[in-house]
Amino acid sequence: MMKYSNDCKGCQRNVSVTDEPLIYYSDSSIEDHDDDEFVNEELYSKRVQLCLDCTSLQYGSTCKYSGVLISYKAKRKNKSCPMPGAAKW
Protein backbone atom coordinates (compact mmCIF):
# COMPACT_ATOMS: atom_id res chain seq x y z
CA MET A 1 0.00 0.00 0.00
CA MET A 2 1.35 3.42 -1.00
CA LYS A 3 1.56 6.24 1.45
CA TYR A 4 0.39 9.61 0.13
CA SER A 5 1.58 12.93 1.40
CA ASN A 6 0.28 16.45 0.96
CA ASP A 7 3.81 17.83 1.03
CA CYS A 8 5.25 19.46 -2.07
CA LYS A 9 7.63 17.03 -3.77
CA GLY A 10 10.06 19.76 -4.79
CA CYS A 11 10.31 21.60 -1.48
CA GLN A 12 12.03 20.84 1.76
CA ARG A 13 9.86 20.68 4.86
CA ASN A 14 11.32 23.95 6.12
CA VAL A 15 10.20 25.92 3.03
CA SER A 16 7.41 28.36 3.72
CA VAL A 17 5.72 30.29 0.92
CA THR A 18 3.35 33.18 1.46
CA ASP A 19 0.79 34.35 -1.10
CA GLU A 20 1.57 38.06 -0.94
CA PRO A 21 4.99 38.34 -2.62
CA LEU A 22 4.48 35.45 -5.01
CA ILE A 23 1.00 35.82 -6.43
CA TYR A 24 0.56 39.57 -6.39
CA TYR A 25 3.70 41.30 -7.58
CA SER A 26 3.58 44.31 -9.87
CA ASP A 27 5.46 45.15 -13.03
CA SER A 28 7.68 47.44 -10.97
CA SER A 29 9.14 44.44 -9.17
CA ILE A 30 10.50 43.10 -12.46
CA GLU A 31 11.31 46.39 -14.16
CA ASP A 32 14.90 45.35 -14.92
CA HIS A 33 13.74 42.46 -17.14
CA ASP A 34 12.98 42.40 -20.85
CA ASP A 35 9.36 43.44 -21.56
CA ASP A 36 9.16 40.84 -24.34
CA GLU A 37 9.36 38.12 -21.70
CA PHE A 38 6.33 39.17 -19.62
CA VAL A 39 2.60 39.71 -20.17
CA ASN A 40 1.00 43.01 -19.18
CA GLU A 41 -0.61 43.49 -15.77
CA GLU A 42 -4.17 43.00 -17.07
CA LEU A 43 -3.45 39.63 -18.68
CA TYR A 44 -1.35 38.57 -15.70
CA SER A 45 -4.25 39.35 -13.32
CA LYS A 46 -6.68 37.36 -15.48
CA ARG A 47 -4.34 34.37 -15.58
CA VAL A 48 -3.73 34.47 -11.84
CA GLN A 49 -7.47 34.67 -11.13
CA LEU A 50 -8.10 31.63 -13.34
CA CYS A 51 -5.40 29.78 -11.41
CA LEU A 52 -6.79 30.87 -8.03
CA ASP A 53 -10.23 29.57 -9.04
CA CYS A 54 -8.83 26.28 -10.36
CA THR A 55 -9.34 23.04 -8.43
CA SER A 56 -5.78 22.06 -9.37
CA LEU A 57 -4.20 24.86 -7.34
CA GLN A 58 -2.20 23.48 -4.43
CA TYR A 59 -1.05 25.33 -1.32
CA GLY A 60 -2.56 28.52 -2.72
CA SER A 61 0.47 29.03 -4.95
CA THR A 62 1.38 25.97 -7.00
CA CYS A 63 -0.11 24.27 -10.05
CA LYS A 64 -0.81 20.58 -9.54
CA TYR A 65 0.08 19.73 -13.15
CA SER A 66 3.30 21.68 -13.64
CA GLY A 67 4.50 21.95 -10.05
CA VAL A 68 5.33 25.58 -10.82
CA LEU A 69 4.35 28.64 -8.79
CA ILE A 70 1.42 30.28 -10.58
CA SER A 71 2.97 33.73 -10.21
CA TYR A 72 5.95 32.62 -12.29
CA LYS A 73 4.00 30.82 -14.98
CA ALA A 74 1.21 33.42 -15.32
CA LYS A 75 3.64 36.31 -15.82
CA ARG A 76 5.61 34.80 -18.69
CA LYS A 77 4.48 35.20 -22.31
CA ASN A 78 5.84 31.83 -23.39
CA LYS A 79 3.94 29.83 -20.74
CA SER A 80 0.43 28.41 -20.78
CA CYS A 81 -1.95 26.55 -18.50
CA PRO A 82 -0.78 22.92 -18.29
CA MET A 83 -4.16 21.35 -17.44
CA PRO A 84 -4.40 18.22 -19.64
CA GLY A 85 -7.07 18.59 -22.32
CA ALA A 86 -8.56 21.75 -20.81
CA ALA A 87 -6.01 24.57 -20.64
CA LYS A 88 -7.62 27.63 -19.05
CA TRP A 89 -5.25 30.18 -20.59
VORONU-886579 format. One record per residue (C-alpha): residue number from 0; residue in three letters; x, y, z. Coordinates in steps of 0.05 Angstrom, whole numbers. Example, Ala and Ser with C-alpha at 12.3 -4.5 7.8 and 13.67 -1.06 7.14 Angstrom:
<rokols>
{rokol 0,"ALA",{246,-90,156}}
{rokol 1,"SER",{273,-21,143}}
</rokols>
This chain:
<rokols>
{rokol 0,"MET",{0,0,0}}
{rokol 1,"MET",{27,68,-20}}
{rokol 2,"LYS",{31,125,29}}
{rokol 3,"TYR",{8,192,3}}
{rokol 4,"SER",{32,259,28}}
{rokol 5,"ASN",{6,329,19}}
{rokol 6,"ASP",{76,357,21}}
{rokol 7,"CYS",{105,389,-41}}
{rokol 8,"LYS",{153,341,-75}}
{rokol 9,"GLY",{201,395,-96}}
{rokol 10,"CYS",{206,432,-30}}
{rokol 11,"GLN",{241,417,35}}
{rokol 12,"ARG",{197,414,97}}
{rokol 13,"ASN",{226,479,122}}
{rokol 14,"VAL",{204,518,61}}
{rokol 15,"SER",{148,567,74}}
{rokol 16,"VAL",{114,606,18}}
{rokol 17,"THR",{67,664,29}}
{rokol 18,"ASP",{16,687,-22}}
{rokol 19,"GLU",{31,761,-19}}
{rokol 20,"PRO",{100,767,-52}}
{rokol 21,"LEU",{90,709,-100}}
{rokol 22,"ILE",{20,716,-129}}
{rokol 23,"TYR",{11,791,-128}}
{rokol 24,"TYR",{74,826,-152}}
{rokol 25,"SER",{72,886,-197}}
{rokol 26,"ASP",{109,903,-261}}
{rokol 27,"SER",{154,949,-219}}
{rokol 28,"SER",{183,889,-183}}
{rokol 29,"ILE",{210,862,-249}}
{rokol 30,"GLU",{226,928,-283}}
{rokol 31,"ASP",{298,907,-298}}
{rokol 32,"HIS",{275,849,-343}}
{rokol 33,"ASP",{260,848,-417}}
{rokol 34,"ASP",{187,869,-431}}
{rokol 35,"ASP",{183,817,-487}}
{rokol 36,"GLU",{187,762,-434}}
{rokol 37,"PHE",{127,783,-392}}
{rokol 38,"VAL",{52,794,-403}}
{rokol 39,"ASN",{20,860,-384}}
{rokol 40,"GLU",{-12,870,-315}}
{rokol 41,"GLU",{-83,860,-341}}
{rokol 42,"LEU",{-69,793,-374}}
{rokol 43,"TYR",{-27,771,-314}}
{rokol 44,"SER",{-85,787,-266}}
{rokol 45,"LYS",{-134,747,-310}}
{rokol 46,"ARG",{-87,687,-312}}
{rokol 47,"VAL",{-75,689,-237}}
{rokol 48,"GLN",{-149,693,-223}}
{rokol 49,"LEU",{-162,633,-267}}
{rokol 50,"CYS",{-108,596,-228}}
{rokol 51,"LEU",{-136,617,-161}}
{rokol 52,"ASP",{-205,591,-181}}
{rokol 53,"CYS",{-177,526,-207}}
{rokol 54,"THR",{-187,461,-169}}
{rokol 55,"SER",{-116,441,-187}}
{rokol 56,"LEU",{-84,497,-147}}
{rokol 57,"GLN",{-44,470,-89}}
{rokol 58,"TYR",{-21,507,-26}}
{rokol 59,"GLY",{-51,570,-54}}
{rokol 60,"SER",{9,581,-99}}
{rokol 61,"THR",{28,519,-140}}
{rokol 62,"CYS",{-2,485,-201}}
{rokol 63,"LYS",{-16,412,-191}}
{rokol 64,"TYR",{2,395,-263}}
{rokol 65,"SER",{66,434,-273}}
{rokol 66,"GLY",{90,439,-201}}
{rokol 67,"VAL",{107,512,-216}}
{rokol 68,"LEU",{87,573,-176}}
{rokol 69,"ILE",{28,606,-212}}
{rokol 70,"SER",{59,675,-204}}
{rokol 71,"TYR",{119,652,-246}}
{rokol 72,"LYS",{80,616,-300}}
{rokol 73,"ALA",{24,668,-306}}
{rokol 74,"LYS",{73,726,-316}}
{rokol 75,"ARG",{112,696,-374}}
{rokol 76,"LYS",{90,704,-446}}
{rokol 77,"ASN",{117,637,-468}}
{rokol 78,"LYS",{79,597,-415}}
{rokol 79,"SER",{9,568,-416}}
{rokol 80,"CYS",{-39,531,-370}}
{rokol 81,"PRO",{-16,458,-366}}
{rokol 82,"MET",{-83,427,-349}}
{rokol 83,"PRO",{-88,364,-393}}
{rokol 84,"GLY",{-141,372,-446}}
{rokol 85,"ALA",{-171,435,-416}}
{rokol 86,"ALA",{-120,491,-413}}
{rokol 87,"LYS",{-152,553,-381}}
{rokol 88,"TRP",{-105,604,-412}}
</rokols>
